[in-house]
Amino acid sequence: MSPYLQNTLEVNPLITGPEAELWAAVLSQAIDDLHRMRLLPIKRQLLVRRSAECWFQSKNHDLGSFLWICDFLGLAASSVRASISESRPDNKENLAAGNR
């Protein structure tokens, strides 16, 4: 789990219950997948990277979207994106674009 996500979830007493744990796990898994994609074959990396970047940059607020999960958990989407970008310098420009 990203440090930003971990710290935010620990200090926010409103984020409790099985639903919050589920959506926090979904977001955490998406972040972990983005970090671990370098272990995939090169062709697969490109596909996974594009898909992940689209999900994190999406303006969609539907159930299960990145923005919906952030709203549900009381997280600032721009801060989550920045946290991911800080830990992945090779991805900084692409994810930061979603903050605009």
C-alpha positions in Angstrom: 0.0 0.0 0.0 1.3 3.5 -0.8 2.5 5.5 2.2 -0.1 8.2 1.4 -2.9 5.7 1.3 -1.8 3.9 4.4 -1.4 7.1 6.4 -4.7 8.6 5.3 -6.6 5.4 6.1 -5.0 5.1 9.5 -5.8 8.7 10.6 -9.3 8.9 9.2 -11.7 7.4 11.7 -14.6 7.7 9.2 -13.1 5.1 6.9 -14.2 1.9 8.6 -16.2 -1.1 7.8 -16.0 -3.9 5.3 -17.0 -1.7 2.3 -14.2 0.7 3.1 -11.7 -2.1 3.5 -12.8 -3.6 0.2 -12.4 -0.4 -1.8 -9.1 0.4 0.0 -7.9 -3.0 -1.0 -9.0 -2.4 -4.7 -7.1 0.8 -4.8 -4.0 -0.7 -3.0 -4.0 -3.6 -5.5 -4.2 -1.2 -8.5 -1.2 0.7 -7.1 0.7 -2.5 -6.4 0.0 -3.8 -9.9 1.3 -0.5 -11.4 4.5 -0.9 -9.4 5.0 -4.6 -10.2 4.3 -4.5 -13.9 8.0 -4.3 -14.7 8.1 -8.0 -13.8 5.9 -8.8 -16.8 7.1 -9.4 -20.4 7.8 -6.2 -22.3 4.7 -6.4 -24.6 2.4 -7.1 -21.6 4.0 -4.2 -19.7 2.9 -1.7 -22.3 -0.7 -2.9 -22.3 -0.9 -3.0 -18.5 0.7 0.4 -18.2 -1.7 2.0 -20.6 -4.7 0.4 -19.0 -3.6 1.4 -15.5 -2.8 5.0 -16.5 -6.2 5.3 -18.1 -7.9 4.1 -14.9 -5.9 6.5 -12.7 -6.5 9.4 -15.1 -10.1 8.8 -15.8 -12.7 11.5 -15.1 -15.3 8.8 -14.6 -17.1 8.8 -11.2 -19.0 5.5 -11.7 -19.0 2.8 -9.0 -15.5 1.3 -8.9 -13.7 4.0 -10.8 -10.6 5.6 -9.4 -12.3 8.9 -8.6 -15.3 7.1 -7.0 -13.0 5.0 -4.8 -11.1 8.1 -3.7 -14.4 10.0 -3.0 -15.7 7.0 -1.0 -12.6 6.7 1.1 -12.3 10.5 1.6 -9.0 10.7 -0.3 -7.8 13.5 -2.6 -7.4 11.9 -6.0 -4.7 14.4 -6.9 -2.7 13.4 -3.8 -3.0 9.7 -4.5 -1.8 10.3 -8.1 1.1 12.4 -6.8 2.0 9.7 -4.3 2.1 7.1 -7.0 4.1 9.4 -9.3 6.7 10.2 -6.5 7.3 6.5 -6.1 7.5 5.8 -9.8 9.6 8.5 -11.5 9.2 6.8 -14.9 5.4 7.4 -14.6 5.4 10.9 -13.2 4.2 12.8 -16.3 1.5 10.4 -17.3 -0.3 10.2 -13.9 0.3 13.8 -13.1 -1.7 14.7 -16.3 -4.8 13.3 -14.5 -4.5 16.0 -11.9 -5.3 18.8 -14.3 
